[in-house]
């Protein structure tokens, strides 16, 4: 007896159709991986689409957070070596070069800053402020943390380009001149690894056309 629920042989997909569907699915998965997953998860953007859709920036932040978490875990597991590293001549010199937070705040009014941007970070929270600069442009900056310290990464990005100028952990203040290595966005990422709220105050002046908080 013929069962109407049983598909006819002509209704079943042929081997050729199955192969073509498999190939199309594989191509779609590859495109999704390259255009979305790699930029959003790892900050890798070979096509440039991720940068346009702001996914690469999210991937960069994820990778930075992962690196910070690994560094914090390593520091916790090995306290004694971490203290020894902190007493090396290079580290002492670098820390000595940074003025106390109170001194930075006191000196700030003497300088005519173009912009001042305060931002409050809760425990575990991060934020990013970028300047829009052309290659070779210079911006003077000073930032100070009220209520604690932060991890930071001074960096720049543009379509197909990225650079990290300086990184630091448990820093209360920093100041200097940021020179753009290429035309694009250049600035700072801060993360509060402490257990209480902190306030980061950034002051800038110099050769840039725009300043904005990225996240």
C-alpha angles and dihedrals in degrees: 000000000000114000112210090205092063111090118235118243089248090057094055117091114257123238089254092054091048092051091048091049091049092050092048091049091050092049091049091050091049092050090049091050095050099039101038117009099046095048096041097044106028106018091242112138113174093162100043091231092109092057091051092049092044091241095119090059089054090050091050090053092049091052091047092050090049091051092048092049091050091048092049091048091050091049092050093048093049110034097156096054090045090056091048091053090050091058097055114120093247093053094046091050092050093049092045090054091060113084120228116269092249091054092052092050091048093049096045098082090058090065123069101231119193097210137015121193122182120191130180119218123199119211109297094008124129135193139183133213120190136191120211105230140165122231112287094015117137129215125188114218143178127184131179134186120226116203100014145339136294142204112241143187121195106203148142138221142187134160104306093356137090136162137180113213101180141349132196142175127215094003123162100193145354138185138176144099123308113206115193113237090199140357110285142069118331129177148090142313118200129187128190109222093170130100098246138050119278132191121222116200116195122192122186143173135168141060108357133110101208142013124198144161109249100196 
